[in-house]
Amino acid sequence: MKTVLITGANIGIGLATAKALVRRGVNLILLCRNKAKGEEALDVLQRINRAVTVELVLADLTDADSIRQATELIRRTHQTLDVLINNAGYSPDRIEFVDNVEKSFYANHIGHFILTYHLLDLLEASGEARIINLSSAAYALGNASRFFQRNNKLAVLSAYGDGKLANILFTKELANRYADAGITAFAVHPGVVNSGFGSNFTGGIGLLMNLARPFMRTPERGAETSVYLATAPLSVLTKRDGKAGGSGGFFADSKPKLVKHNDLTAKRATDLWNKSMEFV
């Protein structure tokens, strides 16, 4: 029976992903920040399928020490990990900083980088592991030259786009570095999902988000590609469709998609990895 770790598994796409996977007989580790909400999700998931194991581990993805403590606990209680779904997302309503890094970039990329790095040996031990990083079409708003730069005037959507661009670069670098270790990596655009994203936006952006909300996807629909990548035969996922697909690829609607951005280069991916290592 496979074991899957999902971050942000107590709400939205993360919870919908968890529900779909327990129905498929998968053991789960839920990595959540809020204990009460995590325990609620744990109860819901256990009632769906009593035959699987569901565990709750607490961690704050903007706190490196918290993440390290969580990985130490997981490493003490598990010898392998089959799938890591870096699902949790943070949408800023104002620009804040953690360790001199914009907070949403820290939560969406650096926190997941630290988590992933400390779990790589468990992933390697599974023999055929998958890392699934929740990105977004908002990567188009990102700019790699802003990564790790303190900018108090940065727009919130630009900050969010930077994190989503980093998710794709991280995916590509993982696929490149760990191809021989039996680890594949995939980035996901879940679609525009009514999961609470943007509910804290104000002004014109907030108004547009509220107007669009009735037309957004449900969390269940948004979770479909993550579930597909976690469960489909690896031979299907690693098959390239022209220039799209394969390990390191970007998927939407359970299909590989081309991504176009001037910063999606091998050098940018390596530079991001090296800079992120300073936080490990």
Kinemage of the C-alpha trace (Angstrom):
@kinemage 1
@onewidth
@group {chain A} dominant
@subgroup {mainchain}
@vectorlist {calphas} color= white
{ca met a 1} P 0.000 0.000 0.000
{ca lys a 2} L 1.452 3.356 -1.025
{ca thr a 3} L 2.031 6.300 1.296
{ca val a 4} L 1.357 9.850 0.108
{ca leu a 5} L 2.170 13.080 1.940
{ca ile a 6} L 0.020 16.108 1.104
{ca thr a 7} L 0.682 19.619 2.368
{ca gly a 8} L -2.299 21.860 3.079
{ca ala a 9} L -4.502 18.770 3.207
{ca asn a 10} L -7.167 20.169 5.536
{ca ile a 11} L -8.920 22.456 3.062
{ca gly a 12} L -9.674 23.116 -0.604
{ca ile a 13} L -7.730 21.229 -3.265
{ca gly a 14} L -5.573 19.490 -0.667
{ca leu a 15} L -8.541 17.982 1.170
{ca ala a 16} L -10.240 17.036 -2.099
{ca thr a 17} L -7.026 15.316 -3.219
{ca ala a 18} L -6.799 13.472 0.094
{ca lys a 19} L -10.399 12.261 -0.153
{ca ala a 20} L -9.863 10.930 -3.655
{ca leu a 21} L -6.692 9.098 -2.647
{ca val a 22} L -8.082 7.415 0.492
{ca arg a 23} L -10.916 6.099 -1.660
{ca arg a 24} L -8.185 4.470 -3.767
{ca gly a 25} L -6.699 2.766 -0.713
{ca val a 26} L -3.697 5.011 -0.178
{ca asn a 27} L -2.123 5.702 3.235
{ca leu a 28} L -1.845 9.418 3.913
{ca ile a 29} L 0.293 11.842 5.869
{ca leu a 30} L -1.423 15.213 6.194
{ca leu a 31} L 0.964 18.121 6.710
{ca cys a 32} L -1.074 21.020 8.097
{ca arg a 33} L -0.391 24.250 9.960
{ca asn a 34} L -3.616 24.406 11.970
{ca lys a 35} L -4.050 21.547 14.470
{ca ala a 36} L -7.832 21.859 14.906
{ca lys a 37} L -8.525 21.971 11.159
{ca gly a 38} L -6.038 19.177 10.564
{ca glu a 39} L -7.806 16.964 13.105
{ca glu a 40} L -11.158 17.693 11.437
{ca ala a 41} L -9.740 16.581 8.090
{ca leu a 42} L -8.196 13.517 9.721
{ca asp a 43} L -11.589 12.465 11.096
{ca val a 44} L -13.322 12.979 7.744
{ca leu a 45} L -10.721 10.934 5.877
{ca gln a 46} L -10.691 8.083 8.377
{ca arg a 47} L -14.464 7.771 8.087
{ca ile a 48} L -14.201 7.518 4.304
{ca asn a 49} L -11.910 4.482 4.446
{ca arg a 50} L -11.101 2.753 7.741
{ca ala a 51} L -8.751 0.351 5.953
{ca val a 52} L -6.062 2.973 5.369
{ca thr a 53} L -3.799 4.856 7.744
{ca val a 54} L -4.152 8.635 7.956
{ca glu a 55} L -1.658 10.615 10.044
{ca leu a 56} L -1.481 14.295 10.926
{ca val a 57} L 1.844 16.145 11.126
{ca leu a 58} L 1.919 19.830 12.006
{ca ala a 59} L 4.226 22.322 10.290
{ca asp a 60} L 4.267 25.971 9.267
{ca leu a 61} L 5.695 26.358 5.763
{ca thr a 62} L 6.978 29.831 6.637
{ca asp a 63} L 9.037 28.467 9.550
{ca ala a 64} L 12.145 26.456 8.627
{ca asp a 65} L 12.555 25.013 12.125
{ca ser a 66} L 8.940 23.842 12.137
{ca ile a 67} L 9.451 22.102 8.799
{ca arg a 68} L 12.659 20.403 9.951
{ca gln a 69} L 10.943 19.119 13.100
{ca ala a 70} L 8.120 17.713 10.985
{ca thr a 71} L 10.514 15.901 8.655
{ca glu a 72} L 12.418 14.470 11.630
{ca leu a 73} L 9.155 13.015 12.947
{ca ile a 74} L 8.259 11.548 9.546
{ca arg a 75} L 11.732 10.058 9.137
{ca arg a 76} L 11.484 8.396 12.557
{ca thr a 77} L 8.173 6.744 11.742
{ca his a 78} L 8.548 5.935 8.023
{ca gln a 79} L 11.198 4.198 5.964
{ca thr a 80} L 9.783 5.109 2.552
{ca leu a 81} L 7.533 7.702 0.947
{ca asp a 82} L 5.927 7.035 -2.439
{ca val a 83} L 4.396 10.382 -3.358
{ca leu a 84} L 4.918 13.915 -2.071
{ca ile a 85} L 2.256 16.432 -3.101
{ca asn a 86} L 3.395 19.972 -2.366
{ca asn a 87} L -0.109 21.372 -2.500
{ca ala a 88} L -0.311 24.109 0.136
{ca gly a 89} L -0.539 27.618 -1.259
{ca tyr a 90} L -0.414 31.077 0.255
{ca ser a 91} L -2.047 34.085 -1.422
{ca pro a 92} L -0.864 37.418 -0.002
{ca asp a 93} L -3.139 40.371 0.613
{ca arg a 94} L -0.159 42.572 1.420
{ca ile a 95} L 3.609 42.291 1.108
{ca glu a 96} L 5.281 40.803 4.188
{ca phe a 97} L 8.690 39.261 4.731
{ca val a 98} L 10.067 36.130 6.434
{ca asp a 99} L 13.851 35.916 6.824
{ca asn a 100} L 14.006 38.890 4.449
{ca val a 101} L 12.080 36.951 1.777
{ca glu a 102} L 8.574 37.834 0.601
{ca lys a 103} L 6.205 35.646 2.640
{ca ser a 104} L 4.187 34.014 -0.139
{ca phe a 105} L 7.399 33.095 -1.990
{ca tyr a 106} L 8.683 31.551 1.229
{ca ala a 107} L 5.483 29.563 1.811
{ca asn a 108} L 4.927 28.518 -1.800
{ca his a 109} L 8.519 27.665 -2.695
{ca ile a 110} L 11.120 27.778 0.084
{ca gly a 111} L 9.021 25.929 2.664
{ca his a 112} L 8.255 23.174 0.180
{ca phe a 113} L 11.902 23.080 -0.916
{ca ile a 114} L 13.057 22.491 2.678
{ca leu a 115} L 10.379 19.844 3.193
{ca thr a 116} L 11.207 18.035 -0.043
{ca tyr a 117} L 14.955 18.126 0.518
{ca his a 118} L 14.700 16.499 3.942
{ca leu a 119} L 12.419 13.753 2.591
{ca leu a 120} L 14.469 12.876 -0.493
{ca asp a 121} L 16.046 9.793 1.079
{ca leu a 122} L 12.597 8.375 1.934
{ca leu a 123} L 11.467 9.074 -1.627
{ca glu a 124} L 14.560 7.397 -3.065
{ca ala a 125} L 13.951 4.369 -0.820
{ca ser a 126} L 10.536 3.784 -2.408
{ca gly a 127} L 12.208 2.957 -5.732
{ca glu a 128} L 9.616 4.791 -7.826
{ca ala a 129} L 8.640 8.049 -6.140
{ca arg a 130} L 6.770 11.050 -7.452
{ca ile a 131} L 6.894 14.691 -6.397
{ca ile a 132} L 3.920 16.795 -7.470
{ca asn a 133} L 4.221 20.565 -7.117
{ca leu a 134} L 1.081 22.707 -7.312
{ca ser a 135} L 1.903 25.628 -9.546
{ca ser a 136} L -0.524 27.797 -11.522
{ca ala a 137} L -0.941 29.603 -14.806
{ca ala a 138} L -0.045 32.630 -12.668
{ca tyr a 139} L 3.585 31.637 -13.297
{ca ala a 140} L 3.270 33.990 -16.267
{ca leu a 141} L 3.259 36.908 -13.797
{ca gly a 142} L 6.531 35.798 -12.227
{ca asn a 143} L 10.010 37.165 -12.769
{ca ala a 144} L 13.049 35.182 -11.642
{ca ser a 145} L 15.135 38.334 -11.212
{ca arg a 146} L 12.897 39.186 -8.240
{ca phe a 147} L 13.485 35.895 -6.427
{ca phe a 148} L 14.882 36.426 -2.915
{ca gln a 149} L 14.911 40.212 -3.434
{ca arg a 150} L 13.324 42.431 -0.803
{ca asn a 151} L 10.906 44.797 -2.554
{ca asn a 152} L 8.338 46.589 -0.423
{ca lys a 153} L 6.585 47.908 -3.534
{ca leu a 154} L 6.009 44.501 -5.098
{ca ala a 155} L 2.407 43.911 -6.218
{ca val a 156} L 0.687 40.974 -4.519
{ca leu a 157} L -0.126 39.211 -7.793
{ca ser a 158} L 3.484 39.601 -8.944
{ca ala a 159} L 4.649 38.084 -5.652
{ca tyr a 160} L 2.258 35.169 -6.109
{ca gly a 161} L 3.438 34.717 -9.704
{ca asp a 162} L 7.058 34.567 -8.551
{ca gly a 163} L 6.251 31.628 -6.288
{ca lys a 164} L 4.362 29.778 -8.997
{ca leu a 165} L 7.228 30.316 -11.467
{ca ala a 166} L 9.624 28.972 -8.835
{ca asn a 167} L 7.422 25.869 -8.452
{ca ile a 168} L 7.959 25.027 -12.126
{ca leu a 169} L 11.713 25.692 -12.025
{ca phe a 170} L 11.985 23.558 -8.864
{ca thr a 171} L 10.123 20.747 -10.627
{ca lys a 172} L 12.449 20.857 -13.603
{ca glu a 173} L 15.550 20.808 -11.416
{ca leu a 174} L 14.232 17.907 -9.322
{ca ala a 175} L 13.562 15.904 -12.484
{ca asn a 176} L 17.069 16.619 -13.744
{ca arg a 177} L 18.926 15.901 -10.499
{ca tyr a 178} L 17.071 12.778 -9.404
{ca ala a 179} L 16.265 10.983 -12.659
{ca asp a 180} L 18.718 8.205 -11.776
{ca ala a 181} L 17.363 7.908 -8.221
{ca gly a 182} L 13.917 6.721 -9.277
{ca ile a 183} L 12.238 10.068 -8.547
{ca thr a 184} L 9.998 11.856 -11.050
{ca ala a 185} L 8.589 15.348 -10.613
{ca phe a 186} L 5.583 17.107 -12.111
{ca ala a 187} L 4.134 20.617 -11.882
{ca val a 188} L 0.366 21.164 -11.895
{ca his a 189} L -2.036 23.915 -12.882
{ca pro a 190} L -5.279 22.946 -11.118
{ca gly a 191} L -7.365 25.542 -12.924
{ca val a 192} L -9.048 28.528 -11.304
{ca val a 193} L -10.536 26.898 -8.229
{ca asn a 194} L -13.026 28.275 -5.729
{ca ser a 195} L -10.849 27.283 -2.781
{ca gly a 196} L -10.685 30.585 -0.935
{ca phe a 197} L -7.795 31.911 -3.002
{ca gly a 198} L -8.020 35.667 -3.326
{ca ser a 199} L -10.700 36.000 -0.653
{ca asn a 200} L -8.402 38.398 1.162
{ca phe a 201} L -7.828 40.599 -1.893
{ca thr a 202} L -9.234 44.120 -1.724
{ca gly a 203} L -10.027 46.886 -4.192
{ca gly a 204} L -10.509 46.179 -7.877
{ca ile a 205} L -8.748 42.814 -7.772
{ca gly a 206} L -10.967 41.670 -4.904
{ca leu a 207} L -14.083 42.752 -6.790
{ca leu a 208} L -13.005 40.827 -9.904
{ca met a 209} L -12.269 37.718 -7.832
{ca asn a 210} L -15.723 37.848 -6.231
{ca leu a 211} L -17.423 38.297 -9.608
{ca ala a 212} L -15.512 35.338 -11.052
{ca arg a 213} L -16.077 33.009 -8.100
{ca pro a 214} L -19.373 31.467 -9.364
{ca phe a 215} L -17.556 30.397 -12.549
{ca met a 216} L -14.579 28.795 -10.798
{ca arg a 217} L -13.942 25.060 -10.515
{ca thr a 218} L -14.830 23.073 -7.438
{ca pro a 219} L -11.908 21.828 -5.299
{ca glu a 220} L -12.757 18.288 -6.449
{ca arg a 221} L -12.341 19.313 -10.075
{ca gly a 222} L -9.153 21.171 -9.219
{ca ala a 223} L -7.725 18.080 -7.516
{ca glu a 224} L -8.175 15.793 -10.516
{ca thr a 225} L -4.778 16.403 -12.120
{ca ser a 226} L -2.900 15.885 -8.842
{ca val a 227} L -4.765 12.612 -8.293
{ca tyr a 228} L -4.011 11.564 -11.857
{ca leu a 229} L -0.296 12.254 -11.437
{ca ala a 230} L -0.234 10.382 -8.126
{ca thr a 231} L -1.952 7.261 -9.453
{ca ala a 232} L -1.515 6.883 -13.226
{ca pro a 233} L 1.068 4.393 -14.543
{ca leu a 234} L 4.487 6.010 -14.593
{ca ser a 235} L 5.014 4.855 -18.177
{ca val a 236} L 2.100 7.080 -19.213
{ca leu a 237} L 3.287 10.115 -17.242
{ca thr a 238} L 6.858 9.984 -18.469
{ca lys a 239} L 5.866 9.678 -22.113
{ca arg a 240} L 6.561 12.961 -23.844
{ca asp a 241} L 3.969 14.580 -26.082
{ca gly a 242} L 6.117 16.610 -28.437
{ca lys a 243} L 7.887 19.152 -26.233
{ca ala a 244} L 5.478 18.678 -23.329
{ca gly a 245} L 5.138 16.049 -20.634
{ca gly a 246} L 7.617 13.715 -19.036
{ca ser a 247} L 9.298 14.133 -15.685
{ca gly a 248} L 9.758 17.836 -15.056
{ca gly a 249} L 6.671 18.609 -17.122
{ca phe a 250} L 3.703 20.884 -16.483
{ca phe a 251} L 0.228 19.317 -16.431
{ca ala a 252} L -3.293 20.734 -16.559
{ca asp a 253} L -6.590 18.880 -17.022
{ca ser a 254} L -4.595 15.643 -16.619
{ca lys a 255} L -2.611 16.373 -19.774
{ca pro a 256} L 0.897 17.697 -20.402
{ca lys a 257} L 0.991 21.346 -21.420
{ca leu a 258} L 3.675 23.562 -22.880
{ca val a 259} L 4.870 26.409 -20.690
{ca lys a 260} L 6.365 29.555 -22.169
{ca his a 261} L 8.370 32.021 -20.126
{ca asn a 262} L 11.757 33.605 -20.734
{ca asp a 263} L 12.911 32.560 -17.263
{ca leu a 264} L 12.180 28.846 -17.706
{ca thr a 265} L 15.791 27.928 -18.420
{ca ala a 266} L 18.143 25.296 -17.042
{ca lys a 267} L 20.369 28.021 -15.618
{ca arg a 268} L 17.491 29.684 -13.760
{ca ala a 269} L 16.444 26.298 -12.345
{ca thr a 270} L 19.970 25.552 -11.103
{ca asp a 271} L 20.377 29.057 -9.678
{ca leu a 272} L 17.067 28.720 -7.811
{ca trp a 273} L 18.144 25.373 -6.365
{ca asn a 274} L 21.511 26.720 -5.176
{ca lys a 275} L 19.983 29.798 -3.561
{ca ser a 276} L 17.216 27.731 -1.931
{ca met a 277} L 19.836 25.420 -0.407
{ca glu a 278} L 20.900 28.304 1.837
{ca phe a 279} L 17.609 27.875 3.704
{ca val a 280} L 17.973 24.114 4.214
